[in-house]
Amino acid sequence: MKILFISNIFPPHVRGGYELGCLDLAEKYQDLGHSVLVATSENTVQICKYPEPKHIDVRRIFNPVRYYEDLYDYHFQNNSIYFYDKVMAFGGYIESNCIALKRLIELENPDLVWIFNPLGIGPIGILDTVISCKTKTVIHLMEHIDGVVQEYTRLVSLTGKWQYLKTKMTAISCSKKIYESNSLLGKYNINKVVYNWINFNKFFNQDYSTYSYEHERFVDNEEKEISKNKNIFRITYFGQIAEKKGILFLYDLAKFISKSPYKDKITIELFGRGEIKFMDALEKNIIKDDLSKIFILKGFLNKEYLLEKISYYDLAIFLLSDDEPFGYALIEAMLKGVTVMATEKTGSCELFQDQYDTIFIKDRKDIKEIYHKIVWCLENPSKLEEIRANAITTIKQNCDLDTVTILAFNEIIEILPINLGYSFEYVLSNCEILRYPYFDLNINPNLKGARYKFIDKVVSYLYNLPLIGKYLQEFVNNIVQSYRTNR
């Protein structure tokens, strides 16, 4: 087959597992002999965190997804034109992206279009464009996309359009949690749960030849010596350092430990980066509460070094929120021989059983419960050995890319219908309707910018007329909303 993958961003631009998952599948299907290309956007150095995949045919045809750059987004958040563009990016159409994608599909004529994350590139426009083409189509869900689309589409009355397009689409959900959350705005024609995968060959055969200096620096004799010190029970967390990832609960746990009999026997070491303000506040609190020997910020490491590093820890802990889609980090820690303790409603925990292959936390706010479970781990090393061994078996049975995941994907691809298709003029007409914004977006209604000045003056004058102004505004909005919904 010729497969066209679509992703809002793609390595070297990376925010998380969605982009790396797309890369994994692109590489795998290319290795299996299929022709693969990826349609994505060009972005800035701020999210450039991964090596450039030069062996994959990547077409950067979409507008940059600027909204993931914190400073840029913060600076323009009160600009009404920027705000409307963002609404379209996360809940509507971006005309140039639709045209670029349509042209690429015409030129390459793929047998299958595999959509990954469409947020930030105009998700409704992407789906509408693909469905208008006569090809097989599937969307891969690793995020609560319905929730984001609902938040933005309500401003431009496109929720009905999104619901309609979903009925024409087959979906793959990375967990039951994601399956349920993406049924918020109606159901897909077909939606199958296939858990995220691990490429065992790639995972256990990392090439460190180009990283020798750093490898020696981070996994050195001193580290090995520390790991042999059984007087210290070493706990690790790796990932984004952010409140939503439960970092403040980990901090509260460290404070609890500092007042316990085990204050000299337990450390919590965190790998990752976060927003500057959050990191600064965290570092100040560590000094203020005298927790520098218990709660340790180790900084950011590239994944290759990190996975070697964490293998020296006794326990990995993830106090993630209940809406965490999957949680790759749990799987990676387990495969490195580290026992995992995690909140039980995390997506990947659907695969595991408490006290068999994982240790579950019912409530991440219950610091006392977490503490007692850590003490149990410290005092029962033989039981941890069993849990570690069982975890690896569970992962191989459910997440092996070669023996489980690819087979499941191929079964889905086999039954995919070919879109009936329709005129692209239909998509362009939607883009035309949405080209100019509403005037009631609860942000500065007098849009700033040369192309809006004249129409602003006319509409503002009419809407401010006594008696009929308010009626006129409601009448126009109702007509436009009805028209957009029906289309």
C-alpha positions as CSV (number, residue, x, y, z in Angstrom):
1,M,0.0,0.0,0.0
2,K,0.8,3.6,-0.2
3,I,0.0,5.2,3.2
4,L,-0.3,8.9,4.0
5,F,0.0,9.7,7.7
6,I,-1.3,13.1,8.9
7,S,0.0,14.6,12.1
8,N,-0.2,18.2,13.3
9,I,3.5,18.1,14.3
10,F,6.1,15.5,13.6
11,P,9.7,14.8,14.7
12,P,12.0,16.7,15.2
13,H,9.0,18.7,16.6
14,V,7.6,16.7,19.6
15,R,5.2,17.4,22.4
16,G,4.5,13.8,23.5
17,G,3.6,10.3,22.6
18,Y,1.2,11.2,19.8
19,E,4.0,12.4,17.4
20,L,6.4,9.6,18.4
21,G,3.6,7.0,17.9
22,C,3.0,8.3,14.4
23,L,6.8,8.0,13.7
24,D,6.8,4.5,15.0
25,L,4.1,3.3,12.7
26,A,5.5,5.2,9.7
27,E,8.8,3.4,10.3
28,K,7.2,0.0,10.8
29,Y,5.0,0.1,7.8
30,Q,7.9,1.3,5.7
31,D,10.0,-1.6,7.0
32,L,7.2,-4.0,6.0
33,G,7.5,-2.8,2.4
34,H,4.8,-0.2,2.2
35,S,5.3,3.2,0.6
36,V,4.9,5.8,3.4
37,L,4.8,9.6,3.5
38,V,3.8,12.0,6.3
39,A,1.9,15.3,6.0
40,T,2.7,17.7,8.8
41,S,3.6,21.3,9.7
42,E,6.8,23.2,10.0
43,N,7.5,24.5,13.4
44,T,10.0,26.3,15.6
45,V,13.0,25.2,17.6
46,Q,11.0,25.5,20.9
47,I,9.4,22.0,20.3
48,C,12.4,20.6,18.4
49,K,13.3,17.7,20.8
50,Y,14.0,14.7,18.6
51,P,16.3,13.7,15.8
52,E,15.2,14.5,12.3
53,P,13.7,11.3,10.7
54,K,15.5,11.6,7.4
55,H,14.6,8.1,6.3
56,I,10.9,9.0,6.1
57,D,9.3,11.1,3.3
58,V,8.0,14.0,5.3
59,R,6.0,16.8,3.6
60,R,5.6,19.9,5.8
61,I,2.6,21.3,4.0
62,F,0.5,22.7,6.8
63,N,0.7,26.1,8.6
64,P,2.9,26.2,11.7
65,V,1.0,25.2,14.9
66,R,2.1,28.3,16.7
67,Y,-0.3,27.8,19.6
68,Y,2.0,25.3,21.3
69,E,4.6,28.0,21.8
70,D,3.8,29.4,25.3
71,L,5.3,32.9,24.9
72,Y,3.8,33.4,21.5
73,D,0.4,32.3,22.6
74,Y,0.5,34.4,25.8
75,H,1.6,37.5,23.8
76,F,-1.3,37.3,21.3
77,Q,-4.0,35.8,23.5
78,N,-6.0,39.1,23.6
79,N,-5.7,39.7,19.9
80,S,-9.1,39.0,18.4
81,I,-7.8,37.9,14.9
82,Y,-5.3,35.5,16.6
83,F,-8.1,34.2,18.8
84,Y,-10.4,33.5,15.8
85,D,-7.5,31.8,14.0
86,K,-6.9,29.6,17.0
87,V,-10.6,28.7,17.1
88,M,-10.4,27.6,13.5
89,A,-7.1,25.7,14.2
90,F,-8.7,23.6,17.0
91,G,-12.3,23.5,16.0
92,G,-12.8,24.4,12.4
93,Y,-11.2,24.8,9.0
94,I,-7.9,26.3,7.9
95,E,-8.4,26.9,4.2
96,S,-4.7,26.7,3.1
97,N,-4.3,23.4,5.0
98,C,-7.3,21.9,3.2
99,I,-6.0,23.0,-0.2
100,A,-2.5,21.7,0.5
101,L,-3.8,18.3,1.7
102,K,-6.2,17.9,-1.2
103,R,-3.4,18.6,-3.7
104,L,-1.1,16.1,-1.9
105,I,-3.7,13.4,-2.1
106,E,-4.3,14.1,-5.8
107,L,-0.6,13.9,-6.5
108,E,0.2,10.9,-4.4
109,N,-3.1,8.9,-4.7
110,P,-2.6,7.0,-1.4
111,D,-4.5,3.8,-0.7
112,L,-4.9,4.7,3.0
113,V,-5.0,8.1,4.8
114,W,-4.1,7.6,8.5
115,I,-4.9,10.6,10.6
116,F,-3.1,11.1,13.9
117,N,-3.5,14.4,15.8
118,P,-5.5,16.9,13.7
119,L,-5.7,19.5,16.5
120,G,-4.0,22.8,15.6
121,I,-4.3,22.3,11.8
122,G,-8.1,22.6,11.5
123,P,-9.5,19.2,12.5
124,I,-12.9,19.6,10.8
125,G,-11.3,20.8,7.6
126,I,-8.8,17.9,7.7
127,L,-11.6,15.3,8.1
128,D,-13.8,17.0,5.5
129,T,-11.0,17.1,3.0
130,V,-10.0,13.5,3.5
131,I,-13.5,12.1,3.4
132,S,-14.1,14.1,0.1
133,C,-11.4,11.9,-1.5
134,K,-12.0,8.3,-2.7
135,T,-9.6,6.5,-0.4
136,K,-9.5,4.4,2.8
137,T,-9.4,6.5,5.9
138,V,-8.8,6.0,9.6
139,I,-8.2,8.4,12.6
140,H,-6.0,7.3,15.4
141,L,-7.1,8.6,18.8
142,M,-4.6,9.1,21.6
143,E,-6.1,12.3,23.0
144,H,-9.5,13.6,24.2
145,I,-10.0,15.2,20.8
146,D,-13.8,15.5,21.2
147,G,-13.4,17.6,24.3
148,V,-11.1,20.1,22.6
149,V,-13.3,20.2,19.5
150,Q,-16.4,20.8,21.6
151,E,-14.7,23.7,23.4
152,Y,-13.9,25.5,20.2
153,T,-16.7,24.5,17.9
154,R,-19.4,25.9,20.2
155,L,-18.1,29.4,19.3
156,V,-18.8,28.9,15.6
157,S,-21.6,26.3,15.7
158,L,-19.6,23.5,14.0
159,T,-20.3,20.8,16.5
160,G,-23.0,19.2,14.2
161,K,-20.5,19.2,11.3
162,W,-17.9,17.3,13.5
163,Q,-20.6,14.8,14.6
164,Y,-21.6,14.2,11.0
165,L,-18.0,13.6,9.8
166,K,-17.4,11.1,12.6
167,T,-20.2,8.9,11.2
168,K,-18.2,8.6,8.0
169,M,-14.9,7.7,9.7
170,T,-13.3,4.6,11.3
171,A,-11.3,5.2,14.5
172,I,-8.7,3.4,16.5
173,S,-8.6,4.3,20.2
174,C,-5.5,3.8,22.3
175,S,-7.5,2.8,25.4
176,K,-11.1,2.3,26.6
177,K,-10.9,5.7,28.3
178,I,-10.1,7.4,25.0
179,Y,-12.8,5.4,23.3
180,E,-15.4,6.7,25.8
181,S,-14.1,10.3,25.9
182,N,-14.2,10.5,22.1
183,S,-17.9,9.4,22.1
184,L,-18.8,12.7,23.7
185,L,-19.8,14.3,20.4
186,G,-21.5,11.3,18.7
187,K,-19.9,8.0,17.6
188,Y,-17.6,7.1,14.8
189,N,-18.8,4.6,12.2
190,I,-16.4,2.1,13.7
191,N,-14.2,2.6,16.7
192,K,-11.8,-0.2,17.8
193,V,-9.6,-0.2,20.9
194,V,-6.0,-1.1,20.2
195,Y,-3.6,-0.3,23.0
196,N,-0.5,1.7,22.4
197,W,2.5,-0.4,21.5
198,I,6.2,-1.1,22.2
199,N,8.6,-1.9,19.5
200,F,10.6,-4.5,21.4
201,N,13.4,-4.8,18.9
202,K,13.9,-1.0,18.9
203,F,13.4,-0.7,22.7
204,F,16.0,-3.3,23.7
205,N,18.5,-2.6,20.9
206,Q,19.1,1.1,21.3
207,D,22.2,2.3,19.5
208,Y,24.4,4.3,21.9
209,S,27.3,4.5,19.6
210,T,26.8,8.3,19.0
211,Y,26.1,9.0,22.6
212,S,29.2,7.5,24.3
213,Y,30.3,10.6,26.2
214,E,26.9,11.4,27.5
215,H,26.2,7.7,28.3
216,E,29.3,7.6,30.4
217,R,28.4,10.9,32.0
218,F,24.9,9.9,33.1
219,V,25.3,6.1,33.7
220,D,28.7,6.0,35.3
221,N,30.4,4.1,38.1
222,E,29.1,6.6,40.7
223,E,25.5,5.9,39.6
224,K,26.1,2.2,39.9
225,E,27.6,2.6,43.3
226,I,24.6,4.6,44.5
227,S,22.2,1.9,43.2
228,K,24.1,-0.7,45.3
229,N,23.4,1.3,48.5
230,K,20.4,-0.6,49.7
231,N,20.0,1.8,52.6
232,I,18.3,4.1,50.2
233,F,15.0,3.2,48.5
234,R,15.1,5.3,45.3
235,I,11.9,6.4,43.6
236,T,11.8,8.1,40.3
237,Y,9.3,10.0,38.1
238,F,10.0,11.0,34.5
239,G,8.0,13.1,32.2
240,Q,6.6,16.6,32.1
241,I,7.1,18.5,35.3
242,A,3.7,20.0,35.7
243,E,0.8,20.3,38.1
244,K,-1.5,18.3,35.9
245,K,1.0,15.4,36.1
246,G,0.7,15.2,39.8
247,I,4.0,16.8,40.7
248,L,2.6,18.8,43.6
249,F,1.2,15.6,45.1
250,L,4.7,14.1,44.8
251,Y,6.0,17.2,46.6
252,D,3.5,16.7,49.4
253,L,4.6,13.1,49.6
254,A,8.2,14.2,50.0
255,K,7.1,16.5,52.9
256,F,5.3,13.6,54.5
257,I,8.3,11.4,54.2
258,S,10.6,14.1,55.7
259,K,8.6,13.8,58.9
260,S,8.5,10.0,59.0
261,P,10.9,7.4,60.4
262,Y,12.0,6.7,56.8
263,K,13.2,10.3,56.1
264,D,16.8,9.1,55.6
265,K,15.9,6.0,53.6
266,I,13.7,7.3,50.7
267,T,14.4,9.7,47.9
268,I,12.1,10.9,45.1
269,E,14.1,11.9,41.9
270,L,12.4,13.6,39.0
271,F,13.5,13.8,35.4
272,G,12.0,16.2,32.9
273,R,11.3,19.8,32.3
274,G,8.4,22.2,32.9
275,E,7.3,25.8,32.6
276,I,9.9,28.2,34.0
277,K,7.5,29.7,36.6
278,F,6.5,26.3,37.9
279,M,10.1,25.1,38.1
280,D,11.3,28.2,39.8
281,A,8.5,28.0,42.4
282,L,9.2,24.3,42.9
283,E,12.9,24.9,43.5
284,K,12.2,27.7,46.0
285,N,9.8,25.5,48.0
286,I,12.4,22.7,48.1
287,I,14.9,25.1,49.7
288,K,12.3,26.6,52.0
289,D,11.1,23.2,53.2
290,D,14.6,21.7,53.4
291,L,13.7,18.8,51.1
292,S,16.8,18.9,48.9
293,K,17.9,15.4,50.0
294,I,14.5,13.8,49.5
295,F,12.9,15.6,46.6
296,I,15.5,16.0,43.8
297,L,15.1,17.6,40.4
298,K,17.5,15.8,38.1
299,G,16.8,17.8,34.9
300,F,16.0,16.8,31.4
301,L,17.6,13.8,29.7
302,N,17.2,12.5,26.2
303,K,15.2,9.3,26.2
304,E,18.2,7.1,25.4
305,Y,20.0,8.2,28.5
306,L,16.9,8.3,30.6
307,L,15.9,4.7,30.0
308,E,19.4,3.6,31.0
309,K,19.2,5.8,34.1
310,I,15.9,4.7,35.5
311,S,16.9,1.0,35.5
312,Y,18.8,1.8,38.7
313,Y,15.7,2.8,40.6
314,D,13.6,0.7,43.0
315,L,10.2,2.2,42.1
316,A,8.7,4.5,39.5
317,I,5.7,6.5,40.6
318,F,3.1,8.3,38.4
319,L,0.3,10.2,40.1
320,L,-1.4,11.1,36.9
321,S,-4.8,12.5,36.5
322,D,-7.9,10.4,35.8
323,D,-8.1,11.7,32.2
324,E,-4.5,10.6,31.3
325,P,-5.1,9.0,27.8
326,F,-2.5,6.2,28.1
327,G,0.8,6.9,29.9
328,Y,3.8,5.5,27.9
329,A,6.1,6.2,30.8
330,L,4.6,3.4,32.9
331,I,5.3,0.8,30.2
332,E,8.9,2.1,29.6
333,A,9.7,1.9,33.3
334,M,8.3,-1.7,33.6
335,L,10.4,-2.8,30.6
336,K,13.5,-1.4,32.3
337,G,12.8,-3.7,35.3
338,V,11.3,-1.0,37.6
339,T,8.2,-1.6,39.6
340,V,5.5,0.9,38.9
341,M,3.0,2.6,41.2
342,A,0.3,4.6,39.4
343,T,-3.1,6.0,39.7
344,E,-5.5,3.3,38.7
345,K,-7.6,5.2,36.2
346,T,-4.7,6.1,33.9
347,G,-5.4,4.7,30.4
348,S,-2.5,2.1,30.4
349,C,-3.6,0.8,33.7
350,E,-6.6,-0.9,32.0
351,L,-4.0,-3.6,31.1
352,F,-2.8,-4.3,34.6
353,Q,-3.9,-5.7,37.9
354,D,-3.2,-4.3,41.4
355,Q,-0.5,-6.2,43.3
356,Y,0.0,-8.5,40.3
357,D,1.9,-6.4,37.8
358,T,1.4,-2.9,39.1
359,I,0.7,-1.1,42.4
360,F,-2.4,1.0,42.1
361,I,-3.2,4.3,43.9
362,K,-6.9,4.9,44.2
363,D,-6.7,8.6,45.1
364,R,-3.6,10.7,44.3
365,K,-4.7,13.2,47.0
366,D,-4.4,10.6,49.7
367,I,-0.7,11.1,50.6
368,K,-0.9,8.8,53.6
369,E,-2.1,5.9,51.5
370,I,0.7,6.5,49.0
371,Y,3.3,6.6,51.8
372,H,2.1,3.3,53.3
373,K,2.3,1.6,50.0
374,I,5.8,2.9,49.4
375,V,6.8,1.5,52.9
376,W,5.3,-1.8,51.9
377,C,7.4,-1.8,48.7
378,L,10.5,-1.0,50.7
379,E,9.8,-3.9,53.1
380,N,8.8,-6.5,50.5
381,P,11.6,-6.6,47.9
382,S,10.8,-10.2,46.9
383,K,7.2,-9.3,46.1
384,L,8.5,-6.5,43.9
385,E,10.5,-9.0,41.9
386,E,7.3,-10.9,41.1
387,I,5.4,-7.7,40.1
388,R,8.3,-6.7,37.8
389,A,8.3,-10.1,36.1
390,N,4.5,-10.2,35.7
391,A,4.5,-6.6,34.2
392,I,6.8,-7.6,31.4
393,T,4.7,-10.6,30.5
394,T,1.5,-8.5,30.5
395,I,3.1,-5.9,28.2
396,K,4.3,-8.6,25.7
397,Q,0.9,-10.1,25.6
398,N,-0.9,-6.8,24.9
399,C,1.6,-4.2,23.5
400,D,4.1,-6.0,21.3
401,L,4.2,-4.0,18.0
402,D,5.2,-7.0,15.9
403,T,3.1,-9.8,17.3
404,V,0.0,-8.0,18.6
405,T,-0.5,-4.4,17.4
406,I,0.3,-4.6,13.7
407,L,-1.9,-7.7,13.3
408,A,-4.8,-5.8,14.9
409,F,-4.2,-2.7,12.7
410,N,-4.1,-4.8,9.6
411,E,-7.4,-6.4,10.4
412,I,-9.0,-3.0,10.7
413,I,-7.4,-1.7,7.5
414,E,-8.7,-4.8,5.7
415,I,-12.4,-3.9,6.5
416,L,-12.1,-0.1,5.9
417,P,-14.5,1.1,3.2
418,I,-13.3,3.4,0.5
419,N,-14.8,6.9,0.9
420,L,-17.5,7.6,-1.7
421,G,-16.0,11.1,-2.0
422,Y,-17.6,14.4,-3.1
423,S,-16.6,17.7,-4.7
424,F,-13.8,19.6,-3.0
425,E,-15.8,22.7,-3.8
426,Y,-18.0,21.7,-1.0
427,V,-15.1,21.9,1.4
428,L,-14.0,25.2,0.0
429,S,-17.4,26.7,0.4
430,N,-17.3,25.9,4.1
431,C,-13.9,27.6,4.3
432,E,-15.4,30.6,2.5
433,I,-18.2,30.9,5.0
434,L,-15.8,30.7,8.0
435,R,-13.2,33.0,6.5
436,Y,-14.4,36.0,8.6
437,P,-15.2,35.7,12.3
438,Y,-18.3,36.4,14.4
439,F,-18.5,39.6,16.2
440,D,-19.6,38.1,19.5
441,L,-16.6,36.0,20.5
442,N,-16.4,37.6,24.0
443,I,-13.1,39.1,23.1
444,N,-12.5,42.6,21.6
445,P,-15.4,42.8,19.1
446,N,-13.7,45.5,17.0
447,L,-11.3,43.4,15.1
448,K,-7.9,44.9,14.6
449,G,-6.3,44.6,11.2
450,A,-6.6,46.4,7.8
451,R,-8.8,43.8,6.2
452,Y,-11.5,44.1,8.9
453,K,-11.6,47.8,9.4
454,F,-14.3,48.7,6.9
455,I,-16.7,45.8,7.6
456,D,-16.1,46.4,11.4
457,K,-17.4,50.0,11.0
458,V,-20.5,48.9,9.1
459,V,-21.4,46.1,11.4
460,S,-20.7,48.0,14.6
461,Y,-22.9,50.9,13.3
462,L,-25.8,48.6,12.5
463,Y,-25.5,46.7,15.7
464,N,-25.5,49.9,17.8
465,L,-28.7,51.3,16.3
466,P,-31.3,51.8,18.9
467,L,-34.1,49.2,19.1
468,I,-33.2,47.2,16.1
469,G,-29.5,46.7,16.7
470,K,-29.8,43.9,19.2
471,Y,-32.5,42.2,17.2
472,L,-30.4,42.5,14.0
473,Q,-27.4,40.9,15.7
474,E,-29.4,38.0,17.1
475,F,-31.1,37.5,13.7
476,V,-27.8,37.4,11.7
477,N,-26.1,35.0,14.2
478,N,-29.1,32.6,14.1
479,I,-29.0,32.5,10.3
480,V,-25.3,31.9,10.2
481,Q,-25.4,29.3,13.0
482,S,-28.2,27.4,11.3
483,Y,-26.4,27.5,7.9
484,R,-23.1,26.2,9.3
485,T,-24.9,23.4,11.3
486,N,-26.9,22.3,8.3
487,R,-23.8,22.2,6.1
